[in-house]
Amino acid sequence: MKQPDRNIREPYAQIGDGQEGTAVQIDLYRATSSGHFDVLKWLLDHHPEKCRINEGHIEASQNGRLDIIRLFYESTAECYPRRAFNSAVAAGHLDIVKWICERRQKDSPPGQAIDLAARNGFLDVVEWLHTHTSEGCSTFAMDGAAENGHFEVVRWLHRNRCEGCTSIAMDSAAEKGNLELVKWLTDNRKENCSPDAMDLAAANGHVDVVKWLHDNRHEGCTVDAMNNAAANGHLDVVQWLDENRSEGCTVAAMELAAANGHLGIVEWLHRHRREGCTFRAMNEAAGSNKLEVVQWLHAHRTEGCTTRAMDTAAERGYVDMVQWLDNHRHEGCTTAAIETAVLGGHFEVALWIYQRHPEYDIADALKRCSNAQRRWEFVEWIYSRHPVLFELHIADRLLID
């Protein structure tokens, strides 16, 4: 076997006994994570008393390294921690699952490892655990398999286990747009779904699932369906819900659509719905740098915005947004706009606001800035680019602690 090179061995000769155990443990973890078998073998041979391998078990199980797991066992003969076994199950490493099961204590309490394997779609692991161990499962198994689209696992659990599922199974399948699984659960299970099914399907733009749930189930939806469909830009879903459902939406629909830049939906809601919006629509659109939406709201709605619009735009460095708001709106900003612009490194924005609003004390704003290094960076920046302005308007009043 190839010996680890001197770069690995020599550090242990240069550190004290109090630190050596920590160094060995760090190297053990790194070698396990990287799969360096020869390094692990050397550490276990030369520092067995300092090798705590529980975390190593888990890492090797996750990575499918049966050779490393065997090495650990041969070196210590320790029983494997439950987390290591669960890690192998969750990662679908059936060879490791079998190997650990053959060697773990016979009186080890059974767990619910099938839940993990089912959720991640490892049907071979599910079947083996079911047949050869006392490992059980819960409704999390079928719920998780349904959520992640593992149809074959769902059907196997239905045929071979009695735990069943909850409404989460169909809700999750609808959320992911898995109409085939939604239909199957309706035909074969009795747990039903909740209004979350249509709400989540609508939010994710799965109009075919929304229509099917409407035609074939009775749970319906809530205002979250249209609100979140609008937020995520699914105009076809918004229109269908408007025409076929009675739940409607709230002001959140237009506000979220505005925040995410979906101008087409904002316009449609303005023309076809009565809920409208509040000042949050323009505030959030400004904070997301959706200038076209802000301009449209300014021209077609009356709610306006607050100082938060320009403050947030300044904080995030949206100079075009800051300038447009200052030129076209009357709300203005607060001194926090300068402070947060400096903190974010948006020096041009901070300077522009100060030049437009000299009534704001830039020295005070800088002193309130929580990052001292950023304050000095701004001072150096403005002095190097605008020395006259610095000398006339800032230097004599800038007393930074």
MARMAR-739764 format. One record per residue (C-alpha): residue number from 1; residue in one letter; z, x, y. Coordinates in pm, 1 decimal, padded with zeros to 6 digits. Example, Ala and Ser with C-alpha at 12.3 -4.5 7.8 and 13.67 -1.06 7.14 Angstrom:
<rs>
{1; a; {00780.0; 01230.0; -00450.0}},
{2; s; {00714.0; 01367.0; -00106.0}},
</rs>
This chain:
<rs>
{1; m; {00000.0; 00000.0; 00000.0}},
{2; k; {-00086.8; 00124.6; 00348.5}},
{3; q; {00225.3; 00230.0; 00540.3}},
{4; p; {00277.1; 00103.2; 00894.7}},
{5; d; {00186.0; 00372.2; 01145.0}},
{6; r; {00434.6; 00569.5; 01352.4}},
{7; n; {00406.1; 00324.2; 01643.4}},
{8; i; {00586.0; 00070.5; 01425.2}},
{9; r; {00844.7; 00299.9; 01264.2}},
{10; e; {00955.9; 00526.6; 01546.9}},
{11; p; {01105.0; 00269.8; 01788.9}},
{12; y; {01387.9; 00193.4; 01544.7}},
{13; a; {01496.8; 00556.3; 01562.6}},
{14; q; {01520.4; 00539.4; 01941.2}},
{15; i; {01739.6; 00232.8; 01993.1}},
{16; g; {02105.6; 00170.2; 01933.5}},
{17; d; {02249.7; -00025.7; 01644.9}},
{18; g; {02332.4; -00316.9; 01871.4}},
{19; q; {01969.2; -00363.5; 01965.8}},
{20; e; {01805.3; -00274.2; 01638.2}},
{21; g; {01866.3; -00612.6; 01476.5}},
{22; t; {01701.8; -00792.6; 01764.5}},
{23; a; {01405.3; -00555.7; 01759.8}},
{24; v; {01358.4; -00602.5; 01386.5}},
{25; q; {01376.3; -00979.0; 01422.6}},
{26; i; {01116.4; -00981.2; 01701.1}},
{27; d; {00881.9; -00761.5; 01498.3}},
{28; l; {00936.6; -00976.9; 01190.7}},
{29; y; {00833.3; -01287.0; 01381.8}},
{30; r; {00531.8; -01117.5; 01537.8}},
{31; a; {00414.8; -00977.1; 01207.0}},
{32; t; {00451.6; -01316.4; 01040.3}},
{33; s; {00261.9; -01491.5; 01319.4}},
{34; s; {-00018.1; -01235.2; 01300.4}},
{35; g; {-00024.4; -01220.4; 00920.4}},
{36; h; {00044.2; -00844.8; 00897.8}},
{37; f; {00161.3; -00829.8; 00538.7}},
{38; d; {00212.3; -00451.0; 00529.1}},
{39; v; {00437.1; -00457.1; 00835.9}},
{40; l; {00646.5; -00737.6; 00689.8}},
{41; k; {00682.5; -00552.1; 00360.4}},
{42; w; {00798.8; -00240.3; 00541.8}},
{43; l; {01052.5; -00432.4; 00751.4}},
{44; l; {01192.9; -00612.1; 00448.6}},
{45; d; {01214.1; -00287.6; 00248.3}},
{46; h; {01379.9; -00081.6; 00521.5}},
{47; h; {01586.2; -00337.4; 00715.8}},
{48; p; {01663.2; -00621.7; 00474.2}},
{49; e; {02005.7; -00689.1; 00624.8}},
{50; k; {01853.7; -00744.5; 00970.6}},
{51; c; {01571.8; -00975.1; 00862.4}},
{52; r; {01657.2; -01338.8; 00921.0}},
{53; i; {01355.4; -01509.6; 00775.1}},
{54; n; {01407.8; -01881.3; 00832.9}},
{55; e; {01167.1; -01886.1; 01126.6}},
{56; g; {00933.3; -01664.7; 00929.0}},
{57; h; {00924.2; -01923.8; 00651.6}},
{58; i; {00816.1; -02187.6; 00900.7}},
{59; e; {00548.1; -01970.4; 01061.7}},
{60; a; {00402.6; -01864.1; 00726.9}},
{61; s; {00401.4; -02223.8; 00603.5}},
{62; q; {00216.4; -02342.7; 00912.7}},
{63; n; {-00041.8; -02067.2; 00874.3}},
{64; g; {-00100.4; -02119.9; 00502.3}},
{65; r; {00014.9; -01769.9; 00403.3}},
{66; l; {00139.3; -01814.8; 00049.4}},
{67; d; {00137.9; -01437.0; 00000.3}},
{68; i; {00391.4; -01397.2; 00281.3}},
{69; i; {00603.6; -01681.7; 00150.3}},
{70; r; {00611.6; -01513.1; -00191.6}},
{71; l; {00709.8; -01186.8; -00026.0}},
{72; f; {01001.3; -01352.8; 00151.4}},
{73; y; {01117.3; -01513.2; -00170.9}},
{74; e; {01094.2; -01188.6; -00369.5}},
{75; s; {01288.4; -01005.1; -00100.3}},
{76; t; {01572.4; -01251.8; -00050.4}},
{77; a; {01544.2; -01531.2; -00308.9}},
{78; e; {01665.2; -01765.7; -00036.5}},
{79; c; {01597.6; -02135.6; -00057.6}},
{80; y; {01335.4; -02256.2; 00182.6}},
{81; p; {01446.1; -02446.9; 00490.8}},
{82; r; {01334.3; -02805.4; 00507.7}},
{83; r; {01134.4; -02732.8; 00821.8}},
{84; a; {00923.0; -02477.5; 00635.6}},
{85; f; {00838.5; -02730.8; 00367.1}},
{86; n; {00756.5; -02994.5; 00628.1}},
{87; s; {00537.6; -02745.8; 00814.8}},
{88; a; {00331.1; -02681.7; 00502.7}},
{89; v; {00299.6; -03055.8; 00442.4}},
{90; a; {00195.7; -03128.4; 00801.1}},
{91; a; {-00066.0; -02852.7; 00788.5}},
{92; g; {-00206.7; -02971.3; 00454.5}},
{93; h; {-00136.3; -02652.8; 00258.0}},
{94; l; {-00099.5; -02809.1; -00085.7}},
{95; d; {-00069.0; -02473.8; -00265.0}},
{96; i; {00237.7; -02388.4; -00056.6}},
{97; v; {00381.2; -02737.6; -00099.4}},
{98; k; {00355.6; -02703.3; -00478.2}},
{99; w; {00499.6; -02351.7; -00478.7}},
{100; i; {00802.2; -02447.3; -00269.4}},
{101; c; {00866.4; -02762.3; -00473.2}},
{102; e; {00876.8; -02557.5; -00793.7}},
{103; r; {01148.4; -02331.6; -00652.5}},
{104; r; {01363.3; -02543.2; -00427.5}},
{105; q; {01700.0; -02663.2; -00548.7}},
{106; k; {01680.2; -02958.7; -00781.8}},
{107; d; {01951.4; -03138.9; -00587.6}},
{108; s; {01768.3; -03102.2; -00255.4}},
{109; p; {01776.7; -03442.4; -00086.2}},
{110; p; {01438.3; -03611.3; -00066.6}},
{111; g; {01278.9; -03649.4; 00272.0}},
{112; q; {00983.6; -03836.2; 00412.8}},
{113; a; {00723.4; -03563.8; 00396.1}},
{114; i; {00456.7; -03817.8; 00303.8}},
{115; d; {00479.5; -03945.4; 00662.3}},
{116; l; {00364.6; -03607.2; 00791.0}},
{117; a; {00082.1; -03563.3; 00542.9}},
{118; a; {-00043.4; -03917.9; 00596.8}},
{119; r; {-00039.7; -03890.3; 00973.9}},
{120; n; {-00252.5; -03577.2; 00958.1}},
{121; g; {-00493.1; -03714.6; 00698.6}},
{122; f; {-00411.0; -03492.5; 00401.7}},
{123; l; {-00463.2; -03742.3; 00122.2}},
{124; d; {-00440.9; -03477.5; -00152.3}},
{125; v; {-00093.1; -03382.5; -00029.6}},
{126; v; {00008.7; -03749.0; -00005.0}},
{127; e; {-00103.0; -03816.5; -00362.5}},
{128; w; {00064.8; -03507.0; -00503.5}},
{129; l; {00396.9; -03572.3; -00330.4}},
{130; h; {00388.6; -03933.2; -00445.4}},
{131; t; {00323.5; -03835.1; -00807.6}},
{132; h; {00533.3; -03521.8; -00851.3}},
{133; t; {00833.2; -03546.9; -00617.7}},
{134; s; {01097.1; -03786.3; -00494.9}},
{135; e; {00963.2; -03755.1; -00140.3}},
{136; g; {00936.0; -04094.7; 00016.7}},
{137; c; {00780.3; -04229.4; 00330.8}},
{138; s; {00829.4; -04497.5; 00590.8}},
{139; t; {00613.0; -04721.8; 00803.5}},
{140; f; {00538.8; -04409.7; 01007.4}},
{141; a; {00301.0; -04299.9; 00731.2}},
{142; m; {00054.3; -04585.9; 00764.5}},
{143; d; {00110.0; -04618.9; 01138.8}},
{144; g; {00031.9; -04250.7; 01188.9}},
{145; a; {-00268.1; -04253.9; 00958.1}},
{146; a; {-00408.6; -04555.5; 01142.0}},
{147; e; {-00347.5; -04397.1; 01480.9}},
{148; n; {-00543.4; -04087.6; 01381.2}},
{149; g; {-00824.0; -04275.2; 01208.8}},
{150; h; {-00749.4; -04171.0; 00851.2}},
{151; f; {-00886.3; -04485.5; 00690.6}},
{152; e; {-00875.7; -04357.4; 00330.8}},
{153; v; {-00509.0; -04266.0; 00367.9}},
{154; v; {-00430.1; -04612.1; 00506.1}},
{155; r; {-00600.6; -04777.0; 00209.3}},
{156; w; {-00428.9; -04549.2; -00040.3}},
{157; l; {-00086.0; -04622.7; 00106.5}},
{158; h; {-00165.2; -04993.6; 00096.9}},
{159; r; {-00250.7; -04974.7; -00274.3}},
{160; n; {00019.4; -04734.5; -00390.2}},
{161; r; {00321.9; -04765.0; -00161.3}},
{162; c; {00535.7; -05056.2; -00051.3}},
{163; e; {00657.0; -04942.2; 00292.3}},
{164; g; {00366.6; -05096.3; 00480.4}},
{165; c; {00324.6; -05047.1; 00854.2}},
{166; t; {00415.1; -05207.2; 01185.3}},
{167; s; {00209.3; -05356.5; 01465.1}},
{168; i; {00166.1; -05000.5; 01588.8}},
{169; a; {-00100.4; -04945.3; 01322.2}},
{170; m; {-00343.5; -05202.0; 01461.5}},
{171; d; {-00245.9; -05130.9; 01821.4}},
{172; s; {-00327.7; -04762.6; 01770.2}},
{173; a; {-00652.3; -04831.6; 01586.7}},
{174; a; {-00761.0; -05056.6; 01872.7}},
{175; e; {-00662.7; -04791.9; 02127.2}},
{176; k; {-00887.7; -04539.7; 01951.9}},
{177; g; {-01176.9; -04785.8; 01924.3}},
{178; n; {-01163.2; -04798.5; 01545.2}},
{179; l; {-01293.0; -05152.8; 01502.4}},
{180; e; {-01352.8; -05115.0; 01128.8}},
{181; l; {-00986.4; -05031.6; 01074.1}},
{182; v; {-00873.2; -05313.0; 01304.9}},
{183; k; {-01073.1; -05557.8; 01094.3}},
{184; w; {-00938.7; -05415.5; 00768.6}},
{185; l; {-00576.8; -05437.5; 00884.4}},
{186; t; {-00635.3; -05797.2; 00989.4}},
{187; d; {-00778.2; -05884.1; 00648.0}},
{188; n; {-00533.3; -05688.0; 00432.4}},
{189; r; {-00201.2; -05658.0; 00614.4}},
{190; k; {00040.9; -05909.9; 00764.1}},
{191; e; {00205.0; -05700.0; 01035.0}},
{192; n; {-00042.3; -05813.4; 01302.3}},
{193; c; {-00065.9; -05639.9; 01639.6}},
{194; s; {00076.3; -05687.0; 01987.6}},
{195; p; {-00085.0; -05739.2; 02329.5}},
{196; d; {-00092.1; -05360.1; 02345.5}},
{197; a; {-00395.6; -05367.6; 02116.3}},
{198; m; {-00624.5; -05531.2; 02372.1}},
{199; d; {-00454.0; -05357.8; 02664.5}},
{200; l; {-00512.9; -05013.9; 02513.5}},
{201; a; {-00864.3; -05089.5; 02392.7}},
{202; a; {-00953.0; -05206.8; 02742.4}},
{203; a; {-00795.9; -04901.3; 02903.8}},
{204; n; {-01012.5; -04675.4; 02689.3}},
{205; g; {-01333.7; -04870.0; 02741.2}},
{206; h; {-01371.1; -05008.7; 02388.4}},
{207; v; {-01532.4; -05335.2; 02492.4}},
{208; d; {-01643.0; -05416.7; 02135.9}},
{209; v; {-01280.8; -05402.9; 02019.1}},
{210; v; {-01167.0; -05611.5; 02316.2}},
{211; k; {-01424.6; -05879.1; 02236.2}},
{212; w; {-01336.8; -05885.1; 01866.8}},
{213; l; {-00963.3; -05915.9; 01934.5}},
{214; h; {-01035.2; -06198.5; 02177.4}},
{215; d; {-01247.2; -06385.2; 01921.4}},
{216; n; {-01038.6; -06321.1; 01610.3}},
{217; r; {-00675.7; -06275.3; 01711.1}},
{218; h; {-00425.1; -06460.3; 01925.1}},
{219; e; {-00206.8; -06186.0; 02077.3}},
{220; g; {-00413.1; -06161.1; 02394.2}},
{221; c; {-00341.7; -05899.8; 02659.5}},
{222; t; {-00157.6; -05847.2; 02988.0}},
{223; v; {-00261.6; -05748.4; 03339.5}},
{224; d; {-00248.7; -05389.7; 03214.7}},
{225; a; {-00581.8; -05447.7; 03041.4}},
{226; m; {-00781.5; -05493.2; 03361.9}},
{227; n; {-00560.0; -05261.8; 03565.7}},
{228; n; {-00612.5; -04967.2; 03333.8}},
{229; a; {-00976.6; -05043.9; 03261.2}},
{230; a; {-01029.2; -05024.8; 03636.7}},
{231; a; {-00823.5; -04706.9; 03660.1}},
{232; n; {-01039.6; -04537.9; 03398.4}},
{233; g; {-01373.7; -04651.7; 03536.9}},
{234; h; {-01474.1; -04906.0; 03271.2}},
{235; l; {-01657.3; -05160.1; 03485.3}},
{236; d; {-01808.8; -05343.1; 03187.3}},
{237; v; {-01459.7; -05408.5; 03049.5}},
{238; v; {-01329.5; -05521.6; 03388.6}},
{239; q; {-01618.7; -05766.2; 03424.3}},
{240; w; {-01578.4; -05900.8; 03072.0}},
{241; l; {-01204.1; -05955.1; 03115.9}},
{242; d; {-01267.0; -06129.8; 03445.6}},
{243; e; {-01514.4; -06368.0; 03283.5}},
{244; n; {-01333.1; -06432.3; 02955.3}},
{245; r; {-00958.3; -06383.7; 03003.3}},
{246; s; {-00707.1; -06543.3; 03237.8}},
{247; e; {-00452.8; -06262.1; 03278.7}},
{248; g; {-00631.7; -06103.5; 03572.0}},
{249; c; {-00496.0; -05791.0; 03735.5}},
{250; t; {-00266.9; -05676.3; 04015.2}},
{251; v; {-00314.4; -05460.7; 04323.8}},
{252; a; {-00278.7; -05166.2; 04086.3}},
{253; a; {-00636.1; -05222.0; 03967.3}},
{254; m; {-00796.5; -05134.7; 04300.5}},
{255; e; {-00536.0; -04872.4; 04383.3}},
{256; l; {-00582.0; -04684.9; 04056.2}},
{257; a; {-00959.6; -04713.6; 04074.1}},
{258; a; {-00947.8; -04572.5; 04426.2}},
{259; a; {-00718.0; -04287.9; 04323.8}},
{260; n; {-00957.6; -04189.2; 04046.3}},
{261; g; {-01269.1; -04216.4; 04260.4}},
{262; h; {-01429.3; -04518.1; 04092.1}},
{263; l; {-01592.2; -04659.1; 04403.2}},
{264; g; {-01813.4; -04901.1; 04210.4}},
{265; i; {-01507.2; -05069.6; 04064.6}},
{266; v; {-01330.6; -05075.4; 04401.6}},
{267; e; {-01632.5; -05251.2; 04550.7}},
{268; w; {-01656.5; -05497.0; 04261.2}},
{269; l; {-01286.9; -05586.8; 04279.5}},
{270; h; {-01320.1; -05631.7; 04655.0}},
{271; r; {-01604.0; -05880.8; 04607.0}},
{272; h; {-01485.2; -06067.5; 04297.3}},
{273; r; {-01103.7; -06055.6; 04286.1}},
{274; r; {-00835.6; -06168.8; 04531.2}},
{275; e; {-00555.5; -05927.1; 04447.1}},
{276; g; {-00673.4; -05665.6; 04694.6}},
{277; c; {-00468.2; -05350.6; 04736.5}},
{278; t; {-00202.7; -05192.4; 04956.5}},
{279; f; {-00197.2; -04876.9; 05168.7}},
{280; r; {-00144.5; -04687.2; 04843.2}},
{281; a; {-00516.7; -04716.6; 04768.7}},
{282; m; {-00616.9; -04495.5; 05061.5}},
{283; n; {-00310.9; -04273.8; 05023.4}},
{284; e; {-00389.2; -04198.9; 04660.1}},
{285; a; {-00763.0; -04160.3; 04719.1}},
{286; a; {-00689.3; -03909.5; 04994.5}},
{287; g; {-00447.5; -03725.2; 04767.9}},
{288; s; {-00721.0; -03704.2; 04502.6}},
{289; n; {-00984.5; -03586.4; 04753.7}},
{290; k; {-01201.9; -03895.4; 04703.5}},
{291; l; {-01352.6; -03890.6; 05051.5}},
{292; e; {-01623.5; -04147.0; 04979.5}},
{293; v; {-01360.5; -04394.9; 04860.8}},
{294; v; {-01141.5; -04331.3; 05165.4}},
{295; q; {-01438.5; -04389.2; 05394.7}},
{296; w; {-01527.1; -04712.8; 05216.6}},
{297; l; {-01168.9; -04843.4; 05233.9}},
{298; h; {-01159.8; -04755.7; 05603.1}},
{299; a; {-01479.1; -04953.0; 05665.2}},
{300; h; {-01413.5; -05256.4; 05442.7}},
{301; r; {-01037.4; -05302.3; 05399.3}},
{302; t; {-00752.9; -05349.7; 05645.0}},
{303; e; {-00457.3; -05202.9; 05455.4}},
{304; g; {-00505.8; -04854.5; 05597.5}},
{305; c; {-00281.1; -04570.7; 05488.8}},
{306; t; {00034.4; -04389.0; 05592.9}},
{307; t; {00109.3; -04031.9; 05696.6}},
{308; r; {00134.5; -03956.3; 05326.3}},
{309; a; {-00246.6; -03957.4; 05305.3}},
{310; m; {-00293.3; -03656.4; 05533.1}},
{311; d; {00028.1; -03489.6; 05419.4}},
{312; t; {-00085.7; -03491.9; 05056.5}},
{313; a; {-00439.4; -03383.4; 05140.9}},
{314; a; {-00297.0; -03091.0; 05338.5}},
{315; e; {-00059.5; -02997.2; 05059.3}},
{316; r; {-00353.9; -02976.1; 04817.8}},
{317; g; {-00586.2; -02794.3; 05054.0}},
{318; y; {-00846.1; -03066.7; 05107.5}},
{319; v; {-00962.7; -02954.4; 05448.8}},
{320; d; {-01253.7; -03200.7; 05474.3}},
{321; m; {-01020.0; -03488.7; 05394.0}},
{322; v; {-00760.1; -03373.4; 05646.7}},
{323; q; {-01022.6; -03343.7; 05918.2}},
{324; w; {-01177.7; -03682.1; 05844.0}},
{325; l; {-00842.1; -03861.1; 05843.8}},
{326; d; {-00743.5; -03694.5; 06168.0}},
{327; n; {-01072.8; -03791.2; 06331.8}},
{328; h; {-01093.8; -04150.6; 06206.0}},
{329; r; {-00741.1; -04273.8; 06136.6}},
{330; h; {-00443.9; -04311.7; 06367.5}},
{331; e; {-00160.6; -04255.1; 06119.1}},
{332; g; {-00170.2; -03877.1; 06147.9}},
{333; c; {00063.3; -03659.8; 05945.7}},
{334; t; {00413.6; -03517.9; 05960.9}},
{335; t; {00529.7; -03159.9; 06010.4}},
{336; a; {00557.2; -03146.5; 05631.9}},
{337; a; {00178.2; -03115.3; 05623.4}},
{338; i; {00194.1; -02765.8; 05776.5}},
{339; e; {00487.8; -02663.7; 05560.1}},
{340; t; {00330.9; -02771.7; 05230.4}},
{341; a; {-00012.4; -02635.0; 05324.0}},
{342; v; {00143.2; -02292.6; 05380.2}},
{343; l; {00342.1; -02321.2; 05058.7}},
{344; g; {00021.2; -02394.5; 04869.1}},
{345; g; {-00163.0; -02103.7; 05029.7}},
{346; h; {-00394.4; -02333.5; 05227.0}},
{347; f; {-00368.0; -02136.0; 05548.1}},
{348; e; {-00686.0; -02268.8; 05710.4}},
{349; v; {-00554.2; -02622.5; 05672.0}},
{350; a; {-00215.8; -02532.7; 05819.9}},
{351; l; {-00377.2; -02361.0; 06117.4}},
{352; w; {-00620.9; -02646.3; 06178.3}},
{353; i; {-00339.6; -02902.6; 06186.1}},
{354; y; {-00137.7; -02687.9; 06425.9}},
{355; q; {-00433.3; -02638.8; 06658.5}},
{356; r; {-00499.3; -03013.5; 06661.4}},
{357; h; {-00132.1; -03102.9; 06691.0}},
{358; p; {00044.0; -02836.4; 06897.7}},
{359; e; {00338.0; -03072.9; 06930.4}},
{360; y; {00430.4; -02974.7; 06575.0}},
{361; d; {00654.3; -02667.3; 06583.6}},
{362; i; {00484.6; -02430.9; 06342.0}},
{363; a; {00777.1; -02187.3; 06352.0}},
{364; d; {01016.9; -02456.9; 06235.1}},
{365; a; {00770.1; -02564.2; 05967.2}},
{366; l; {00747.9; -02207.1; 05840.9}},
{367; k; {01125.7; -02169.9; 05830.8}},
{368; r; {01147.2; -02483.9; 05618.2}},
{369; c; {00891.8; -02342.6; 05372.5}},
{370; s; {01089.5; -02264.6; 05056.8}},
{371; n; {00879.2; -01961.6; 04955.8}},
{372; a; {00966.9; -01665.0; 05179.3}},
{373; q; {00682.4; -01450.9; 05046.4}},
{374; r; {00432.4; -01725.8; 05122.1}},
{375; r; {00571.3; -01751.8; 05477.7}},
{376; w; {00507.4; -01384.1; 05540.8}},
{377; e; {00162.9; -01403.1; 05383.9}},
{378; f; {00076.1; -01673.5; 05637.4}},
{379; v; {00218.7; -01470.5; 05925.4}},
{380; e; {00010.9; -01168.3; 05820.5}},
{381; w; {-00296.0; -01386.2; 05771.0}},
{382; i; {-00278.7; -01555.9; 06110.6}},
{383; y; {-00199.6; -01229.6; 06289.8}},
{384; s; {-00498.4; -01051.5; 06131.3}},
{385; r; {-00743.5; -01332.6; 06210.9}},
{386; h; {-00606.9; -01489.9; 06527.0}},
{387; p; {-00394.0; -01226.8; 06702.7}},
{388; v; {-00418.7; -01388.9; 07045.1}},
{389; l; {-00304.9; -01726.0; 06914.3}},
{390; f; {-00024.8; -01553.9; 06724.1}},
{391; e; {00100.5; -01365.6; 07029.2}},
{392; l; {00077.5; -01664.0; 07265.2}},
{393; h; {00205.8; -01947.4; 07048.5}},
{394; i; {00394.8; -01815.1; 06748.8}},
{395; a; {00540.9; -01466.8; 06780.9}},
{396; d; {00800.7; -01547.2; 07047.0}},
{397; r; {00934.7; -01845.7; 06851.4}},
{398; l; {00901.2; -01723.2; 06495.4}},
{399; l; {01248.6; -01629.2; 06378.2}},
{400; i; {01228.8; -01627.8; 06001.5}},
{401; d; {01547.0; -01546.5; 05816.7}},
</rs>
